[in-house]
Amino acid sequence: MNYRHLYHAGNFTDVFKHIVLVALIQSLLKKDNAFCFIDTHAGIGLYDLFSTEAQKTKEFLLGIEKIAQHANPPELIKAYLACVRTANKSSDTLQFYPGSPAIVDYFLRPQDRMVLTELHEADYLQLKKTFPHDKQIAIHHQDGYQGLKAFLPPKERRGLVLIDPPYEKPDELENLLSILPAAVKRWETGIFALWYPIKERLALERFLTSLKAKLTRPTCVTELSIYAENLPTHLNGSGMIIVNPPWQLDQTLKNNLPWLWEALSPHKQGKIKVELN
Ligand SMILES: C[S@@+](CC[C@H](N)C(=O)[O-])C[C@H]1O[C@@H](n2cnc3c(N)ncnc32)[C@H](O)[C@@H]1O
């Protein structure tokens, strides 16, 4: 396991993923009953953009840095930026970037719960430091896919599973073809959001077609690429396949993603996609 998210925190794919995450959480907040958020690949929770690692790649400059100070973003992006601002203790200096657990923590109500799994030992220990003694948050040093077997369905019966692997293993997508449908079978009414990188379009389309054929529930596929998709080795963009998408998620994304693409795409290349199936 060589992947460390600190090198990539706040990059354009993180921004896209976390804005979609906020949309999903906001839909869960519409009802008073408790929800459970399960993050299979949690990372360290909060990222210091002044760290040697983040400064080495400076990926956040083409991501969060580009939109953090925008005066008038659309509503969903405004809510996401409020969360980033809170991670920075309302300071105008952008030093900290909230990872998925910190973003969800920002919205968590007393009745809600989070279950986080992180396999990298140092990252797991750091994650525990990010959320010390929080009774609403369970943190496990465990393989996230094993966690799906252990924690589904949660007792709340409503909520969201985020699956955000580093794609270090060449067979990660192939394995997800059985892992995700099996997880959905365990919790048929849960919302599942799987993040994926956009590199080789043909292979990706084959994966999405096979996955959708195995899923018996409705899906929404959303993508944002900011470069022309002609370099199979390059990270041109990223996407998420959402199983059991909340009502009007597609419309919310259509209202917000064009603004995001306009703000993030350096040469106005790439595109956005929001597709309900
Ligand atoms: C892309 S990062 C997660 C970022 C985080 N979800 C966020 O949005 O802030 C992927 C994380 O998964 C961890 N990881 C890798 N393989 C794992 C596995 N099998 N189970 C759980 N965590 C894993 C890595 O150490 C890394 O911290």
PDBQT file of the ligand as one rigid body, heavy atoms in Angstrom, charges set to zero:
ROOT
HETATM    1  C1  LIG A 301      -8.685   7.908  -2.060  1.00  0.00    +0.000 C 
HETATM    2  S1  LIG A 301      -8.201   7.668  -0.421  1.00  0.00    +0.000 S 
HETATM    3  C2  LIG A 301      -9.643   8.000   0.506  1.00  0.00    +0.000 C 
HETATM    4  C3  LIG A 301     -10.037   9.425   0.582  1.00  0.00    +0.000 C 
HETATM    5  C4  LIG A 301     -11.248   9.701   1.424  1.00  0.00    +0.000 C 
HETATM    6  N1  LIG A 301     -12.355   8.806   1.107  1.00  0.00    +0.000 N 
HETATM    7  C5  LIG A 301     -11.702  11.123   1.192  1.00  0.00    +0.000 C 
HETATM    8  O1  LIG A 301     -12.501  11.369   0.288  1.00  0.00    +0.000 OA
HETATM    9  O2  LIG A 301     -11.251  12.009   1.926  1.00  0.00    +0.000 OA
HETATM   10  C6  LIG A 301      -8.104   5.930  -0.278  1.00  0.00    +0.000 C 
HETATM   11  C7  LIG A 301      -7.741   5.434   1.119  1.00  0.00    +0.000 C 
HETATM   12  O3  LIG A 301      -7.995   4.031   1.172  1.00  0.00    +0.000 OA
HETATM   13  C8  LIG A 301      -7.002   3.412   1.973  1.00  0.00    +0.000 C 
HETATM   14  N2  LIG A 301      -7.058   1.976   1.601  1.00  0.00    +0.000 N 
HETATM   15  C9  LIG A 301      -6.440   1.332   0.610  1.00  0.00    +0.000 A 
HETATM   16  N3  LIG A 301      -6.878   0.063   0.518  1.00  0.00    +0.000 NA
HETATM   17  C10 LIG A 301      -7.819  -0.091   1.482  1.00  0.00    +0.000 A 
HETATM   18  C11 LIG A 301      -8.679  -1.152   1.874  1.00  0.00    +0.000 A 
HETATM   19  N4  LIG A 301      -8.650  -2.336   1.258  1.00  0.00    +0.000 N 
HETATM   20  N5  LIG A 301      -9.538  -0.939   2.883  1.00  0.00    +0.000 NA
HETATM   21  C12 LIG A 301      -9.592   0.256   3.526  1.00  0.00    +0.000 A 
HETATM   22  N6  LIG A 301      -8.808   1.296   3.202  1.00  0.00    +0.000 NA
HETATM   23  C13 LIG A 301      -7.941   1.141   2.185  1.00  0.00    +0.000 A 
HETATM   24  C14 LIG A 301      -5.750   4.168   1.649  1.00  0.00    +0.000 C 
HETATM   25  O4  LIG A 301      -4.789   4.037   2.676  1.00  0.00    +0.000 OA
HETATM   26  C15 LIG A 301      -6.280   5.600   1.494  1.00  0.00    +0.000 C 
HETATM   27  O5  LIG A 301      -6.196   6.289   2.720  1.00  0.00    +0.000 OA
ENDROOT
TORSDOF 0
